[in-house]
Amino acid sequence: MAPSAIAPEDSPERQIFVRKAAVHSRSHRSFGSSVASIRLNDGNSIPQVALGVYKAPNSKETEDAVTAALDAGYRHIDSAARYANEEACGRAVRRWLEKTGTRREDVFICSKLWDADHGYEATVKALCSSLHKFGLDYLDLYLIHSPAEDEEKRLQSWRALETAQKLGMVKSIGVSNFGAAHIKNLLRYATVVPAVNQVEVHPFCQREALVELCNKNGIKIEAYSPLARGNKLKDPTINAVAQKYGKTPAQILLNWNASRGNVVLPKSLTASRIQSNLESFNFQLAAEDIQTINALGSENYVTGSMHKSED
Ligand SMILES: NC(=O)c1ccc[n+]([C@@H]2O[C@H](COP(=O)([O-])OP(=O)(O)OC[C@H]3O[C@@H](n4cnc5c(N)ncnc54)[C@H](OP(=O)(O)O)[C@@H]3O)[C@@H](O)[C@H]2O)c1
């Protein structure tokens, strides 16, 4: 059982959890890269860091970024139908697999169902369209991008995801932007517990109650906008910690998130940043520094998140 999201970092509970998690993550699928992987509640493994591609164009620029990420050691790409770049991501992934002789199962590809496609039939159609655009036989993870307004359609969408998982069109299924009420409502209805909830999480937006609810139910947190969209890189606390470790502020933000056991999804189209973001996980923040960062904030959204924690 994961410790409470608000358990002190140096508590015996959290230390035991961290040790167990380290042993656990070494003991399963590694994706042939140095990036740690985490076990999901359905038994599948997920690489803990992904290249996010929000606002990346459906063009060579994104193909180059995805290729640079895979060359650097990323094995996980986080896209969405809404980002309208599934073709570019798919082209880059397929080309890279062929070039390097890497197996399809050694990369992890995520896409998301957009709000306009809720409902059983529409969801199946949207997933088929995403698969077609990627040029892949299956996705590793497919998420409901946001709960949207229509509860009945949302639940039908979840039923379609459960069927798609059974059919092998997608290995794992999950949600995004679900607040506590959405999660509780879905859990009453679902046959399959979502593997992840992808939400905005970084030191300025920690969402402790939502994270704790997800942890308790075995739903892994995927932290989006883990760099706070670059808006907090001048924060004095983050900079003081960065200076202490000889790291960049971005690396401190990413390390903090991973130290909580979250999957992190930094977005960059810049090769040097793609590389340095991946180098954020080879050091350990001391408990006192984690405590200092924990004091920074709880719900300061940089994305104007569609749905808050308690929704
Ligand atoms: N499910 C959802 O509703 C949802 C919502 C938001 C995001 N996401 C996912 O999460 C991913 C990341 O979130 P995000 O794109 O909102 O923001 P983010 O990753 O927090 O920040 C991205 C911004 O930071 C810059 N950046 C990246 N690395 C940097 C570094 N080392 N130093 C300085 N600046 C750096 C990037 O610029 P360059 O590209 O120019 O390097 C970009 O402007 C998305 O791409 C998407 O996959 C999901």
The ligand as an SDF file (V2000), in Angstrom:
LIG
                    3D

 48 52  0  0  0  0  0  0  0  0999 V2000
   -4.0280   15.5500  -19.9470 N   0  0  0  0  0  0  0  0  0  0  0  0
   -4.0230   16.8590  -20.0700 C   0  0  0  0  0  0  0  0  0  0  0  0
   -5.0560   17.5420  -20.0450 O   0  0  0  0  0  0  0  0  0  0  0  0
   -2.6890   17.5460  -20.2110 C   0  0  0  0  0  0  0  0  0  0  0  0
   -2.5930   18.9260  -20.0350 C   0  0  0  0  0  0  0  0  0  0  0  0
   -1.3460   19.5280  -20.1490 C   0  0  0  0  0  0  0  0  0  0  0  0
   -0.2390   18.7420  -20.4550 C   0  0  0  0  0  0  0  0  0  0  0  0
   -0.3490   17.3980  -20.6620 N   0  0  0  0  0  0  0  0  0  0  0  0
    0.8010   16.5450  -21.0080 C   0  0  0  0  0  0  0  0  0  0  0  0
    1.9210   16.8930  -20.2000 O   0  0  0  0  0  0  0  0  0  0  0  0
    2.9810   17.3550  -21.0370 C   0  0  0  0  0  0  0  0  0  0  0  0
    3.7990   18.4250  -20.3490 C   0  0  0  0  0  0  0  0  0  0  0  0
    2.9940   19.5100  -19.9480 O   0  0  0  0  0  0  0  0  0  0  0  0
    3.0800   20.9520  -20.6240 P   0  0  0  0  0  0  0  0  0  0  0  0
    3.4390   20.8150  -22.0580 O   0  0  0  0  0  0  0  0  0  0  0  0
    1.8310   21.6430  -20.2810 O   0  0  0  0  0  0  0  0  0  0  0  0
    4.2130   21.7190  -19.8070 O   0  0  0  0  0  0  0  0  0  0  0  0
    5.6600   21.4340  -19.1890 P   0  0  0  0  0  0  0  0  0  0  0  0
    6.2270   20.1570  -19.6330 O   0  0  0  0  0  0  0  0  0  0  0  0
    5.5480   21.7220  -17.7410 O   0  0  0  0  0  0  0  0  0  0  0  0
    6.4890   22.6430  -19.8160 O   0  0  0  0  0  0  0  0  0  0  0  0
    6.7620   22.7290  -21.1880 C   0  0  0  0  0  0  0  0  0  0  0  0
    7.4510   24.0630  -21.4550 C   0  0  0  0  0  0  0  0  0  0  0  0
    8.6980   24.1050  -20.7640 O   0  0  0  0  0  0  0  0  0  0  0  0
    9.7530   24.3060  -21.7220 C   0  0  0  0  0  0  0  0  0  0  0  0
   10.8840   23.4810  -21.2540 N   0  0  0  0  0  0  0  0  0  0  0  0
   11.0240   22.1400  -21.3610 C   0  0  0  0  0  0  0  0  0  0  0  0
   12.1710   21.7390  -20.7850 N   0  0  0  0  0  0  0  0  0  0  0  0
   12.7860   22.8300  -20.3020 C   0  0  0  0  0  0  0  0  0  0  0  0
   14.0000   23.0560  -19.6030 C   0  0  0  0  0  0  0  0  0  0  0  0
   14.8000   22.0520  -19.2870 N   0  0  0  0  0  0  0  0  0  0  0  0
   14.3130   24.3200  -19.2580 N   0  0  0  0  0  0  0  0  0  0  0  0
   13.4810   25.3530  -19.5840 C   0  0  0  0  0  0  0  0  0  0  0  0
   12.3100   25.2090  -20.2370 N   0  0  0  0  0  0  0  0  0  0  0  0
   11.9570   23.9570  -20.5920 C   0  0  0  0  0  0  0  0  0  0  0  0
    9.2220   23.8620  -23.0560 C   0  0  0  0  0  0  0  0  0  0  0  0
    9.8030   24.6100  -24.1050 O   0  0  0  0  0  0  0  0  0  0  0  0
   10.4850   23.9330  -25.4280 P   0  0  0  0  0  0  0  0  0  0  0  0
    9.5120   22.9630  -26.0150 O   0  0  0  0  0  0  0  0  0  0  0  0
   10.6950   25.1260  -26.2900 O   0  0  0  0  0  0  0  0  0  0  0  0
   11.7610   23.3000  -24.9930 O   0  0  0  0  0  0  0  0  0  0  0  0
    7.7460   24.2670  -22.9230 C   0  0  0  0  0  0  0  0  0  0  0  0
    7.5780   25.6300  -23.1820 O   0  0  0  0  0  0  0  0  0  0  0  0
    2.2500   17.8280  -22.2960 C   0  0  0  0  0  0  0  0  0  0  0  0
    3.1120   17.9690  -23.3920 O   0  0  0  0  0  0  0  0  0  0  0  0
    1.2270   16.7380  -22.4470 C   0  0  0  0  0  0  0  0  0  0  0  0
    1.8320   15.5780  -22.9810 O   0  0  0  0  0  0  0  0  0  0  0  0
   -1.5680   16.7860  -20.5110 C   0  0  0  0  0  0  0  0  0  0  0  0
  1  2  1  0
  2  3  2  0
  2  4  1  0
  4  5  1  0
  4 48  2  0
  5  6  2  0
  6  7  1  0
  7  8  2  0
  8  9  1  0
  8 48  1  0
  9 10  1  0
  9 46  1  0
 10 11  1  0
 11 12  1  0
 11 44  1  0
 12 13  1  0
 13 14  1  0
 14 15  2  0
 14 16  1  0
 14 17  1  0
 17 18  1  0
 18 19  2  0
 18 20  1  0
 18 21  1  0
 21 22  1  0
 22 23  1  0
 23 24  1  0
 23 42  1  0
 24 25  1  0
 25 26  1  0
 25 36  1  0
 26 27  1  0
 26 35  1  0
 27 28  2  0
 28 29  1  0
 29 30  1  0
 29 35  2  0
 30 31  1  0
 30 32  2  0
 32 33  1  0
 33 34  2  0
 34 35  1  0
 36 37  1  0
 36 42  1  0
 37 38  1  0
 38 39  2  0
 38 40  1  0
 38 41  1  0
 42 43  1  0
 44 45  1  0
 44 46  1  0
 46 47  1  0
M  CHG  2   8   1  16  -1
M  END
$$$$
